[in-house]
Amino acid sequence: MLYIELIRLWDEAVQAIDSRDWQGALTKLNQITDHNCRTMFVVASTHIALGQVDLAIKALDHVIAKDSCLAVGFFQRAAAHMMANRLEEALADCIWAQKYMRENPVIDYKQLGLRYKMYSWQVLYNAAAVHSRLQQWDKAREILMAASQERGAGRSNLIDTALEAISRREVLEPLLVPEGEVFRPRKQEVDQLKPRDFLGEAKVITSLIPNDDFRGFDPLRPQKPGYYEPKVEDGQDSRYMIMKSAYVAKGAGELSVPAGAEVFLYSDEDQDGLAVLIYDGKRGLVPSFLLEPMGKKNKGKNKRIELANGIPHPPALTPPNRPQGPSQRSLELHPLNAGTTHTTPPTTGNSTHIPTQKAQTSPQEPGSAIVKVHYTYTMALRVPLETSFQDLQDKITQKLGQPPMNVRLRHRRNGTRALTPLNGDDRLDSLEGVAEYGRAQIWCQNEDPLVNRTILYQMVALYDYNAQGPEDLEFSEGDTIDILSEVNDEWLEGHVAGSIGIFPRSFAHQDTDSISWASTD
């Protein structure tokens, strides 16, 4: 039988049960030639609703034969056996149902399509009902007292009523899965039964241009790489500002901005003293008293450098034409390229590699900071604030299993995407200079001596660049690129993390504030 036909008949039977058409549901179920345990459970529930107990027991036998660990199947069959006055079989099914509960107080069958939660106290209640029918009143009371200690919804009232009935020597009625609650097919599979129009309907597109003979769509227009200021309405005062201190968003529409970040003021004060600004490509509200104009030292700079933290233009759809006859050194692979492959974290017993969530939630110790290290994987370790960068590099390289001369540590200043080498920042001499609120982020990149090569200057990657050939240099947004030579006006030869290759000039930006000029090795 086709699976799609099984789902269709199963769904139609469930719809008939929802409308209380038991005979119609049974007719649909009888058309299924290849039942599973869930469809047989639907058959058994339909027979019970029609009062056909013997047929329901036979259907439940097939359910348990197909899934011998289905606790709700034993629970339902125990109740059916009590209705047929087969007390020994009912007691055995109660024992099996309790066994396959596996000491769980409740089993939720919602994931299997049955909107029903079976509690362990319900199984004990049915066992007590069997003993009440066997006139074993003391045993029934003992089981009910044990059931009263179990957890579950609706337990207390039903157990108290049952204890009163036992004291009056009255037989207890068995508990069943509620009428109409059956296993249902998955909604995603039922939705697949509906016909779909994949082609859709034709649409007529008109042009606003008179006598337009263009029969296609207007293509994407090329954009020049660079930066631009967002357009604002006339009369609004828009300019770049500096954040005096960090601000964390406290409500809807607000923006979290670190201290010292350069932001674009979109408009003047809004309501409640809040200003609308743009930071990191997002627009939101920030208190205006935290903003101050940029200093005079920024006015004489080139506009491209001044707006380096604004909103960049997207790169061209395709890289520029490749240079004719690239030099041999552009195509050679550095011997340390093999060291750039991804590795897994070390698994030694004394490793301090811990999950990021644990590092963020651990209690803060005075005089120390949690350092989050970004490598081919992420790890975190706690070190004293007065730790020098050389000692920090020794600790990190020891955890990574890399020699110190092949690893370089970088950090990201507030308000910039560039990664600055720690040993290249004269204003910083210890971890305390880069830590905020007891936490710091360090980026670890592979380095190599670059024998007989001169680093002209360094640039920051504006976008991710995937290599199009073996001679290309692949990097990610924010990487620091060592420029070795200028192939032409559009292509550069660079070095990143032990790899040498060429890349389009438009994918990187030279930020003289954030990247220090390198020296010749």
C-alpha positions as CSV (number, residue, x, y, z in Angstrom):
1,M,0.0,0.0,0.0
2,L,1.3,3.4,-0.9
3,Y,2.3,5.6,2.1
4,I,0.4,8.6,0.7
5,E,-2.8,6.4,0.5
6,L,-2.3,5.4,4.1
7,I,-2.0,9.0,5.2
8,R,-5.1,10.0,3.3
9,L,-7.3,7.2,4.8
10,W,-5.9,7.8,8.2
11,D,-6.6,11.5,8.1
12,E,-10.2,10.9,6.8
13,A,-10.8,8.4,9.6
14,V,-9.6,11.0,12.2
15,Q,-11.9,13.6,10.7
16,A,-14.8,11.2,11.0
17,I,-13.9,10.6,14.7
18,D,-13.9,14.3,15.3
19,S,-17.4,14.5,14.0
20,R,-18.4,11.4,16.1
21,D,-19.1,9.4,13.0
22,W,-17.6,6.1,14.4
23,Q,-19.0,3.8,11.7
24,G,-17.7,6.1,8.9
25,A,-14.3,6.1,10.6
26,L,-14.2,2.4,10.9
27,T,-15.1,2.1,7.2
28,K,-12.1,4.2,6.3
29,L,-9.8,2.3,8.6
30,N,-10.9,-1.1,7.1
31,Q,-9.6,0.1,3.7
32,I,-6.0,0.3,5.1
33,T,-4.2,-2.9,4.2
34,D,-0.9,-2.2,5.9
35,H,-1.5,-0.9,9.4
36,N,1.0,0.4,11.9
37,C,0.6,0.4,15.7
38,R,-0.9,3.9,15.7
39,T,-3.6,3.2,13.1
40,M,-4.5,0.0,14.9
41,F,-4.8,2.0,18.1
42,V,-7.4,4.2,16.2
43,V,-9.2,1.0,15.2
44,A,-9.3,-0.1,18.8
45,S,-10.6,3.2,20.1
46,T,-13.3,3.2,17.5
47,H,-14.5,-0.3,18.5
48,I,-14.6,0.8,22.2
49,A,-16.7,3.8,21.3
50,L,-19.1,1.4,19.4
51,G,-19.2,-0.9,22.4
52,Q,-17.4,-3.7,20.6
53,V,-15.0,-4.7,23.4
54,D,-13.8,-8.1,21.9
55,L,-12.9,-6.5,18.6
56,A,-11.1,-3.7,20.5
57,I,-9.1,-6.2,22.4
58,K,-8.0,-8.0,19.2
59,A,-7.0,-4.6,17.7
60,L,-5.0,-3.8,20.8
61,D,-3.3,-7.2,20.5
62,H,-2.0,-6.1,17.1
63,V,-0.9,-2.7,18.6
64,I,1.2,-4.4,21.2
65,A,2.5,-6.9,18.6
66,K,3.8,-4.1,16.4
67,D,5.2,-2.0,19.4
68,S,5.8,-4.2,22.5
69,C,7.0,-1.2,24.5
70,L,4.0,1.1,24.0
71,A,2.8,1.7,27.6
72,V,-0.5,3.4,26.6
73,G,-1.3,0.2,24.6
74,F,-1.1,-1.9,27.7
75,F,-3.0,0.7,29.6
76,Q,-5.9,0.8,27.1
77,R,-6.0,-3.0,26.8
78,A,-6.1,-3.4,30.6
79,A,-9.2,-1.3,30.7
80,A,-10.7,-3.3,27.8
81,H,-10.0,-6.5,29.6
82,M,-11.9,-5.2,32.7
83,M,-14.8,-4.3,30.5
84,A,-14.8,-7.9,29.3
85,N,-14.4,-9.2,32.8
86,R,-11.0,-10.7,32.1
87,L,-9.4,-9.7,35.4
88,E,-6.2,-11.7,35.3
89,E,-5.3,-10.4,31.9
90,A,-6.2,-6.9,33.0
91,L,-3.9,-7.1,36.0
92,A,-1.1,-8.4,33.9
93,D,-1.5,-5.5,31.4
94,C,-1.4,-3.0,34.4
95,I,1.9,-4.5,35.4
96,W,3.3,-4.3,31.9
97,A,2.1,-0.7,31.6
98,Q,3.8,0.3,34.8
99,K,7.0,-1.4,33.7
100,Y,7.2,0.5,30.4
101,M,6.5,3.8,32.2
102,R,10.2,3.3,33.2
103,E,9.7,5.1,36.5
104,N,8.5,8.2,34.8
105,P,5.6,10.1,36.5
106,V,4.1,11.0,33.1
107,I,4.5,10.2,29.4
108,D,3.4,12.8,26.8
109,Y,2.4,11.2,23.5
110,K,1.9,14.5,21.7
111,Q,5.0,14.0,19.6
112,L,3.6,10.7,18.3
113,G,0.3,12.3,17.4
114,L,-1.8,11.5,20.5
115,R,-2.9,14.5,22.5
116,Y,-2.8,12.6,25.8
117,K,-0.6,12.5,28.9
118,M,-0.6,9.2,30.7
119,Y,0.3,9.4,34.4
120,S,1.7,6.6,36.6
121,W,-1.1,7.1,39.1
122,Q,-3.6,6.2,36.4
123,V,-2.0,2.9,35.9
124,L,-2.1,2.2,39.7
125,Y,-5.8,3.3,39.7
126,N,-6.6,0.7,37.1
127,A,-4.7,-1.9,39.1
128,A,-6.8,-1.0,42.2
129,A,-9.9,-1.3,40.0
130,V,-9.0,-4.9,39.1
131,H,-8.5,-5.8,42.8
132,S,-11.8,-4.2,43.7
133,R,-13.5,-6.5,41.1
134,L,-11.6,-9.4,42.7
135,Q,-13.1,-8.4,46.1
136,Q,-9.5,-7.7,47.4
137,W,-10.4,-4.5,49.2
138,D,-7.3,-4.2,51.3
139,K,-5.0,-4.6,48.3
140,A,-7.0,-2.1,46.4
141,R,-6.8,0.4,49.3
142,E,-3.1,-0.1,49.5
143,I,-2.5,0.6,45.8
144,L,-4.7,3.7,46.0
145,M,-2.7,5.0,48.9
146,A,0.5,4.5,46.8
147,A,-1.2,6.3,43.9
148,S,-2.0,9.3,46.1
149,Q,1.8,9.8,46.5
150,E,2.3,10.1,42.8
151,R,2.3,13.4,40.9
152,G,-0.1,14.3,38.2
153,A,-3.1,16.5,37.2
154,G,-6.6,15.5,38.6
155,R,-5.1,13.0,41.0
156,S,-6.4,14.1,44.4
157,N,-10.1,14.3,43.7
158,L,-10.3,11.0,41.9
159,I,-8.2,9.1,44.4
160,D,-10.2,10.5,47.3
161,T,-13.5,9.4,45.6
162,A,-12.0,6.0,44.9
163,L,-11.0,5.5,48.6
164,E,-14.5,6.4,49.7
165,A,-15.9,3.8,47.2
166,I,-13.6,1.1,48.5
167,S,-14.6,1.8,52.0
168,R,-18.2,1.2,50.9
169,R,-17.2,-2.0,49.1
170,E,-18.0,-0.5,45.7
171,V,-16.3,-1.6,42.4
172,L,-14.2,1.0,40.7
173,E,-14.7,1.8,37.0
174,P,-11.5,1.6,34.8
175,L,-9.8,4.6,33.3
176,L,-9.5,4.9,29.5
177,V,-7.9,7.2,27.0
178,P,-10.6,9.9,26.5
179,E,-13.1,9.2,23.7
180,G,-12.0,10.9,20.5
181,E,-8.3,11.1,21.5
182,V,-6.5,9.0,18.9
183,F,-3.2,9.0,17.1
184,R,-3.2,11.5,14.3
185,P,-1.0,11.7,11.2
186,R,1.6,14.5,11.1
187,K,0.3,17.8,9.8
188,Q,3.2,18.2,7.4
189,E,2.4,14.9,5.8
190,V,-1.3,15.8,5.6
191,D,-0.5,19.1,3.9
192,Q,1.4,17.2,1.2
193,L,-1.9,15.6,0.1
194,K,-3.2,19.0,-1.0
195,P,-2.6,19.8,-4.7
196,R,-0.1,22.6,-5.3
197,D,0.2,25.1,-8.1
198,F,4.0,25.3,-8.7
199,L,3.7,27.3,-11.9
200,G,1.3,29.9,-10.7
201,E,-0.5,32.4,-12.9
202,A,0.9,34.7,-15.5
203,K,1.2,38.4,-14.5
204,V,1.2,41.3,-16.9
205,I,3.9,43.9,-16.1
206,T,3.5,47.4,-17.5
207,S,6.1,50.0,-17.9
208,L,5.9,53.7,-17.0
209,I,8.2,54.6,-19.9
210,P,6.3,55.5,-23.1
211,N,7.1,53.3,-26.1
212,D,9.2,51.0,-23.9
213,D,10.4,48.0,-26.0
214,F,12.3,46.4,-23.1
215,R,10.9,42.8,-22.6
216,G,12.8,41.8,-19.5
217,F,13.6,43.3,-16.1
218,D,15.8,46.2,-15.3
219,P,19.2,44.7,-14.2
220,L,21.1,45.6,-11.1
221,R,23.0,48.8,-11.6
222,P,26.8,48.7,-10.7
223,Q,27.8,50.6,-7.6
224,K,31.2,52.0,-6.8
225,P,32.8,50.6,-3.7
226,G,33.0,53.1,-0.8
227,Y,30.9,54.6,1.9
228,Y,27.8,56.8,1.9
229,E,25.8,58.7,4.5
230,P,22.2,57.6,4.9
231,K,19.7,60.0,3.4
232,V,17.6,62.0,5.8
233,E,14.7,64.4,5.4
234,D,15.3,68.1,4.8
235,G,15.8,70.1,7.9
236,Q,17.2,67.3,10.0
237,D,20.7,67.6,11.6
238,S,22.6,64.5,10.6
239,R,26.3,63.9,11.5
240,Y,28.7,61.4,13.0
241,M,29.0,61.3,16.8
242,I,31.0,59.5,19.5
243,M,29.4,57.5,22.4
244,K,30.7,58.8,25.7
245,S,29.8,55.6,27.5
246,A,28.3,52.2,26.7
247,Y,24.5,51.9,26.5
248,V,22.5,48.7,26.7
249,A,19.0,48.6,25.1
250,K,16.2,48.5,27.7
251,G,13.2,48.5,25.5
252,A,11.8,48.0,22.1
253,G,13.4,50.2,19.4
254,E,16.5,51.0,21.5
255,L,20.0,50.1,20.4
256,S,23.0,48.7,22.3
257,V,26.2,50.6,21.6
258,P,29.6,50.3,23.2
259,A,31.6,53.2,24.6
260,G,33.7,55.1,22.1
261,A,31.8,53.9,19.1
262,E,31.3,56.2,16.1
263,V,27.6,56.4,15.3
264,F,25.6,58.3,12.6
265,L,23.0,60.7,14.1
266,Y,19.9,60.2,12.0
267,S,17.8,62.9,13.6
268,D,17.7,65.2,16.6
269,E,16.0,64.4,19.9
270,D,12.9,62.2,19.7
271,Q,10.6,61.7,22.6
272,D,12.0,61.4,26.2
273,G,15.4,62.7,25.2
274,L,16.2,59.9,22.8
275,A,18.0,60.4,19.5
276,V,17.7,58.2,16.4
277,L,21.1,56.9,15.2
278,I,22.6,54.2,13.1
279,Y,25.3,51.8,14.3
280,D,26.6,48.6,12.7
281,G,23.9,48.8,10.1
282,K,21.0,49.0,12.6
283,R,18.9,52.0,13.5
284,G,17.6,52.6,17.0
285,L,17.1,55.0,19.9
286,V,19.9,56.1,22.3
287,P,19.8,58.8,25.0
288,S,21.2,62.0,23.5
289,F,23.2,63.0,26.5
290,L,25.6,60.0,25.8
291,L,26.6,61.5,22.4
292,E,29.3,64.0,21.7
293,P,30.5,65.5,18.4
294,M,33.6,64.1,16.7
295,G,36.9,65.9,17.6
296,K,38.7,68.3,15.3
297,K,41.4,65.6,14.7
298,N,38.9,63.8,12.5
299,K,38.1,66.7,10.3
300,G,41.3,66.8,8.2
301,K,41.2,63.1,7.3
302,N,40.1,61.6,4.0
303,K,36.4,61.1,3.9
304,R,36.8,57.4,3.1
305,I,38.8,56.9,6.3
306,E,36.5,59.2,8.3
307,L,33.4,57.2,7.4
308,A,35.1,53.8,7.6
309,N,32.6,52.7,10.2
310,G,29.5,53.8,8.3
311,I,27.4,51.7,5.9
312,P,29.6,50.3,3.2
313,H,28.4,49.8,-0.4
314,P,28.0,46.1,-1.3
315,P,30.8,44.6,-3.4
316,A,30.5,44.2,-7.1
317,L,28.6,41.1,-8.3
318,T,31.8,39.7,-9.9
319,P,35.4,40.5,-9.1
320,P,37.3,42.6,-11.6
321,N,39.2,41.0,-14.5
322,R,42.2,39.0,-13.4
323,P,45.6,40.4,-14.2
324,Q,47.3,39.1,-17.3
325,G,50.2,36.8,-16.5
326,P,50.4,36.9,-12.7
327,S,53.8,36.7,-11.2
328,Q,55.2,33.4,-10.1
329,R,55.2,34.5,-6.4
330,S,51.4,35.1,-6.6
331,L,50.8,31.5,-7.5
332,E,53.2,29.8,-5.1
333,L,51.7,28.3,-2.0
334,H,53.4,29.1,1.3
335,P,54.8,26.0,3.1
336,L,52.8,26.9,6.2
337,N,49.4,26.7,4.3
338,A,48.9,23.2,5.6
339,G,48.8,24.6,9.1
340,T,45.6,26.6,8.4
341,T,43.3,23.6,8.2
342,H,40.6,23.4,10.8
343,T,41.3,21.3,13.8
344,T,39.3,20.2,16.7
345,P,39.8,21.5,20.3
346,P,42.4,19.5,22.4
347,T,40.8,16.8,24.6
348,T,43.4,16.5,27.3
349,G,42.2,16.2,30.9
350,N,43.8,19.5,32.1
351,S,42.4,21.6,29.3
352,T,40.7,24.8,30.3
353,H,38.4,24.8,27.2
354,I,34.9,25.3,28.4
355,P,31.6,26.1,26.6
356,T,30.9,29.8,26.0
357,Q,27.6,29.7,28.0
358,K,29.4,28.5,31.1
359,A,32.1,31.1,30.7
360,Q,29.5,33.9,30.5
361,T,27.6,32.7,33.5
362,S,30.5,31.9,35.8
363,P,30.8,34.2,38.9
364,Q,33.3,37.1,38.5
365,E,36.4,36.9,40.6
366,P,38.0,40.2,41.7
367,G,41.2,41.0,39.8
368,S,40.6,38.6,37.0
369,A,38.9,38.5,33.6
370,I,37.4,35.9,31.3
371,V,39.1,35.9,27.9
372,K,37.1,34.5,25.0
373,V,39.6,33.3,22.3
374,H,38.4,33.1,18.7
375,Y,40.5,30.5,16.7
376,T,39.3,27.7,14.4
377,Y,37.2,26.9,17.5
378,T,36.3,29.1,20.5
379,M,37.6,28.6,24.0
380,A,37.6,30.7,27.2
381,L,40.0,31.0,30.1
382,R,40.3,33.1,33.2
383,V,43.5,35.1,33.8
384,P,44.5,38.0,36.1
385,L,43.9,41.5,34.7
386,E,47.6,42.5,35.1
387,T,48.7,39.7,32.8
388,S,51.0,41.0,30.1
389,F,50.3,40.3,26.4
390,Q,53.4,38.1,26.2
391,D,52.2,35.9,29.1
392,L,48.7,35.8,27.7
393,Q,50.1,34.7,24.3
394,D,52.2,32.0,26.0
395,K,49.1,30.6,27.8
396,I,46.9,30.7,24.7
397,T,49.5,29.0,22.5
398,Q,50.0,26.4,25.1
399,K,46.3,25.6,25.1
400,L,46.2,25.6,21.3
401,G,49.3,23.4,21.0
402,Q,50.9,26.0,18.6
403,P,54.4,27.6,18.8
404,P,54.2,31.2,20.0
405,M,56.1,32.5,16.9
406,N,53.3,31.2,14.6
407,V,50.4,32.8,16.5
408,R,49.5,36.5,16.7
409,L,46.9,38.0,19.0
410,R,44.6,40.8,17.9
411,H,41.7,42.7,19.5
412,R,38.9,44.8,18.1
413,R,38.7,48.5,19.3
414,N,35.3,50.0,20.0
415,G,33.7,51.5,17.0
416,T,35.8,49.7,14.4
417,R,35.7,46.3,12.6
418,A,39.5,46.2,12.2
419,L,41.6,43.7,14.3
420,T,44.6,45.4,15.8
421,P,47.6,43.4,16.9
422,L,48.1,43.6,20.7
423,N,51.8,44.1,20.4
424,G,51.2,46.9,17.9
425,D,49.2,49.1,20.2
426,D,51.6,51.3,22.2
427,R,48.8,52.5,24.5
428,L,48.2,49.0,25.9
429,D,50.5,46.9,27.9
430,S,48.3,44.4,29.7
431,L,45.0,42.7,29.6
432,E,43.4,45.4,31.7
433,G,43.5,47.8,28.8
434,V,41.2,45.7,26.6
435,A,38.9,44.1,29.2
436,E,35.5,45.5,29.9
437,Y,33.3,44.4,32.8
438,G,35.7,41.5,33.5
439,R,35.5,40.2,29.9
440,A,37.7,40.4,26.8
441,Q,37.6,39.0,23.3
442,I,40.9,38.1,21.6
443,W,41.2,36.9,18.0
444,C,44.1,34.4,17.3
445,Q,45.5,34.2,13.8
446,N,48.2,32.0,12.4
447,E,51.4,33.9,11.4
448,D,54.6,32.9,9.7
449,P,57.9,34.8,9.2
450,L,57.4,35.5,5.5
451,V,61.1,35.0,4.6
452,N,62.4,37.5,2.0
453,R,59.1,39.2,1.6
454,T,58.4,42.9,2.5
455,I,55.0,43.9,3.9
456,L,54.1,47.2,2.3
457,Y,51.1,48.0,4.5
458,Q,48.1,46.3,6.0
459,M,44.3,46.5,5.1
460,V,41.1,45.3,6.7
461,A,38.7,43.0,4.9
462,L,35.3,44.6,4.3
463,Y,33.6,41.5,3.1
464,D,34.1,37.7,2.9
465,Y,36.0,36.6,-0.2
466,N,35.9,33.1,-1.5
467,A,38.7,31.9,-3.6
468,Q,37.9,31.5,-7.3
469,G,41.1,29.7,-8.2
470,P,44.3,28.2,-6.6
471,E,46.1,31.6,-6.8
472,D,43.4,33.5,-4.9
473,L,43.6,34.5,-1.2
474,E,40.5,33.6,0.8
475,F,39.6,35.6,3.9
476,S,36.6,36.7,6.1
477,E,35.2,40.1,7.0
478,G,37.4,41.8,9.6
479,D,40.6,39.9,8.8
480,T,43.9,41.9,8.7
481,I,45.6,41.4,5.4
482,D,49.4,42.0,4.9
483,I,49.9,43.6,1.5
484,L,53.0,42.2,-0.2
485,S,52.6,43.8,-3.7
486,E,50.2,45.7,-5.9
487,V,49.5,43.7,-9.0
488,N,47.6,46.5,-10.7
489,D,44.9,49.1,-9.9
490,E,42.3,46.4,-9.1
491,W,44.3,43.4,-7.7
492,L,46.6,43.1,-4.7
493,E,48.8,40.3,-3.4
494,G,48.3,39.7,0.3
495,H,49.0,37.3,3.1
496,V,46.5,36.1,5.8
497,A,47.0,33.4,8.4
498,G,49.9,31.7,6.6
499,S,48.3,31.9,3.1
500,I,49.5,34.0,0.2
501,G,47.4,34.9,-2.9
502,I,45.8,37.7,-4.8
503,F,42.4,39.4,-4.2
504,P,40.4,42.3,-5.5
505,R,41.3,45.7,-4.0
506,S,37.6,46.6,-3.5
507,F,37.1,43.9,-0.9
508,A,39.5,45.5,1.6
509,H,40.1,48.9,3.1
510,Q,43.2,50.6,4.5
511,D,42.4,52.0,8.0
512,T,45.4,53.8,9.2
513,D,43.8,54.4,12.7
514,S,43.3,50.7,13.4
515,I,46.1,48.9,11.5
516,S,49.7,49.6,12.3
517,W,52.2,49.7,9.4
518,A,54.3,46.5,9.3
519,S,58.0,46.4,9.0
520,T,60.3,44.3,6.8
521,D,61.1,40.9,8.2
